[in-house]
Amino acid sequence: MELKMYNNPYIEKNESCCNNSSCCGPSNTYVRDYSKVGRNEKCPCGSGFKFKKCCSK
């Protein structure tokens, strides 16, 4: 089996092919204002049931 190597001028080591930050994705991470409700925690609606049996459906 013979392998061939190709050089790609757009992709170099440790260098992005994209110089425009708008196409590379968001630079800021999303920060939630409240804590996430676990499946086995009591439901925040006040019913007394676990979240998975109440409002997660």
C-alpha positions in Angstrom: 0.0 0.0 0.0 1.4 3.4 -1.0 0.6 6.5 1.0 0.6 10.0 -0.6 1.2 13.2 1.4 -0.6 16.4 0.3 0.3 19.9 1.5 -2.6 22.1 2.2 -1.6 25.8 2.2 -4.7 26.8 4.2 -4.0 24.6 7.2 -0.7 24.9 9.0 0.4 23.7 12.4 -1.0 25.6 15.4 -2.6 28.1 13.1 -6.3 28.6 12.4 -7.5 28.8 8.8 -9.9 31.4 9.9 -8.7 34.9 10.7 -12.2 36.3 11.2 -13.6 35.6 14.7 -17.2 35.7 13.5 -16.9 32.4 11.6 -15.1 30.6 14.4 -18.0 30.6 16.8 -18.9 32.5 20.0 -16.1 33.8 22.1 -18.2 34.1 25.3 -19.5 31.1 27.3 -23.1 31.0 28.4 -23.7 31.7 32.1 -26.9 30.5 33.7 -28.6 32.9 36.3 -30.1 30.0 38.3 -29.0 26.5 39.2 -30.1 23.6 37.2 -32.7 21.3 38.7 -31.7 17.6 39.0 -34.0 14.8 38.0 -34.2 13.4 41.5 -34.6 16.8 43.3 -38.0 18.1 44.4 -39.8 20.0 41.7 -39.6 23.8 42.0 -43.3 24.1 41.3 -44.0 23.1 44.9 -46.0 19.9 44.3 -43.7 17.8 46.4 -43.0 15.3 43.6 -39.6 14.6 42.1 -38.8 16.8 39.1 -38.7 13.7 36.8 -42.2 12.7 37.8 -43.7 16.2 37.7 -42.6 19.0 35.3 -39.9 17.3 33.3 -42.4 15.6 31.0 
